[in-house]
Amino acid sequence: MATKKKQDPSSRIADNKKAAYNYFFEERFEAGMVLEGWEVKSLREGKVQLTDGYVVIREGELYVIGCQINPLKSASTHINPDSVRTKKLLLHKEQIRRLIGKVEQKGYTLVPLNLHWKAGKVKCEIALAKGKAEHDKRDTIKDREGKREVERAMKSRSR
């Protein structure tokens, strides 16, 4: 029986918190990222924004668009850093083929969920997702507020 290990919170680089609000997740995948040296240094400093990012499929390969990695002030002068550069994702061919088939179905999209370190390499967790309707988003907000009220009541009761 395989148990899924929880990620160490210190290995997290960035989360896309907006994704859980806007999408239902069907499946999750962990993909490697092709990065330049200055991007890795910026990731170590936490200078990344993932909320506007999305994944596209071009010529049988996956790319993250809109993931903004801001260069450090001490970046080298001989390179020209582009903070919104399109970054290639690395997955097995079978997984990519399966994702292509799913994404071509109506309503499915690929969304980056988080960036994290694994064995010294940057990994991007992506999800096959379906967009939420407006009423589903309202239900999400209602559930979240209900949980907060229960926690407040339990906290005030324990005092």
C-alpha positions in Angstrom: 0.0 0.0 0.0 1.6 3.2 -1.2 1.2 6.3 0.9 1.5 9.8 -0.5 4.1 11.8 1.3 3.2 15.4 2.2 5.7 18.0 0.8 8.0 19.7 3.2 6.7 23.3 3.5 10.3 24.6 3.2 10.6 23.0 -0.3 7.7 25.1 -1.6 8.6 28.0 -3.8 5.3 29.4 -4.9 1.6 28.4 -4.9 -1.2 29.3 -7.3 -4.0 29.9 -4.7 -6.3 31.3 -7.3 -6.4 27.9 -9.2 -8.4 26.1 -6.5 -11.0 28.9 -6.5 -11.4 28.9 -10.3 -11.1 25.2 -11.2 -12.0 21.6 -10.2 -8.9 19.4 -10.3 -9.2 16.0 -12.1 -5.6 14.8 -12.1 -2.3 16.1 -10.9 1.1 15.7 -12.5 4.7 16.6 -11.5 6.8 18.0 -14.3 10.4 19.2 -14.5 11.1 22.7 -15.8 13.7 24.0 -18.2 15.2 27.1 -16.5 18.1 29.4 -17.0 20.7 30.0 -14.3 19.4 33.5 -13.3 15.9 32.0 -12.9 17.0 29.4 -10.5 18.8 32.0 -8.4 15.6 34.2 -8.4 13.5 31.1 -7.4 15.8 30.6 -4.4 15.0 34.1 -3.3 11.3 33.5 -3.8 10.9 36.1 -6.6 8.1 34.3 -8.6 4.4 34.8 -9.3 2.4 31.9 -10.5 -1.2 33.2 -10.3 -1.5 34.3 -13.9 0.3 31.2 -15.3 -1.3 28.6 -17.6 0.0 25.6 -19.5 -0.3 25.2 -23.3 0.6 22.4 -25.7 2.6 23.2 -28.8 3.9 20.6 -31.2 3.5 17.8 -28.6 5.3 19.6 -25.8 4.1 21.4 -22.7 4.9 25.1 -21.9 4.1 27.4 -19.0 3.1 30.9 -20.0 2.6 33.8 -17.7 4.7 32.4 -14.8 6.7 35.5 -13.8 10.2 35.1 -12.4 11.7 38.5 -11.5 15.5 38.8 -12.0 17.6 39.7 -9.0 19.3 43.1 -9.0 22.7 41.4 -9.0 21.9 39.5 -12.3 24.7 39.2 -14.7 25.2 42.1 -17.2 25.9 39.8 -20.2 22.4 38.3 -20.3 19.1 39.9 -20.9 16.6 38.4 -18.4 13.0 38.2 -19.6 10.7 37.8 -16.6 7.7 36.3 -18.5 9.7 34.0 -20.7 7.8 30.8 -21.9 9.2 27.8 -19.9 9.2 24.3 -21.2 7.8 21.5 -19.0 9.3 18.0 -19.0 7.0 14.9 -18.8 7.0 11.4 -20.2 5.6 11.1 -23.8 2.8 8.8 -22.7 1.7 11.4 -20.1 1.8 14.2 -22.7 -0.2 12.2 -25.2 -2.8 11.4 -22.5 -3.0 15.1 -21.6 -3.4 16.2 -25.2 -6.4 13.8 -25.5 -8.0 15.2 -22.4 -7.4 18.8 -23.1 -9.0 18.5 -26.6 -12.2 17.5 -24.8 -14.5 20.4 -24.0 -13.9 22.3 -20.8 -10.6 20.8 -19.8 -7.4 22.9 -19.3 -4.0 22.6 -17.7 -3.2 24.8 -14.8 0.1 25.2 -12.8 -0.5 24.6 -9.1 2.8 25.2 -7.5 6.6 25.2 -7.8 8.7 23.2 -5.4 12.2 21.8 -5.0 12.7 18.0 -5.3 16.2 16.5 -5.1 17.8 19.9 -5.9 15.6 20.4 -9.0 12.7 22.7 -9.6 9.4 20.9 -10.2 6.1 22.3 -11.3 2.9 20.6 -10.2 0.2 20.9 -12.9 -3.4 19.8 -12.9 -5.9 18.7 -15.5 -8.7 21.0 -14.5 -12.3 21.9 -15.4 -13.5 25.5 -14.9 -15.9 26.3 -12.2 -19.2 28.1 -12.9 -20.1 31.2 -10.9 -22.4 29.4 -8.5 -19.7 26.9 -7.8 -17.4 29.7 -6.8 -20.1 31.1 -4.5 -20.4 27.6 -2.9 -16.6 27.6 -2.3 -16.7 31.0 -0.6 -19.7 29.9 1.5 -17.9 26.7 2.6 -14.8 28.6 3.5 -16.7 31.1 5.6 -18.6 28.3 7.4 -15.4 26.6 8.3 -14.0 29.9 9.7 -17.1 30.4 11.8 -16.9 26.9 13.3 -13.2 27.4 14.1 -14.0 30.7 15.8 -16.8 29.2 17.8 -14.5 26.3 18.9 -11.7 28.6 19.8 -14.0 30.9 21.9 -15.6 27.9 23.6 -12.2 26.4 24.6 -11.3 29.7 26.5 
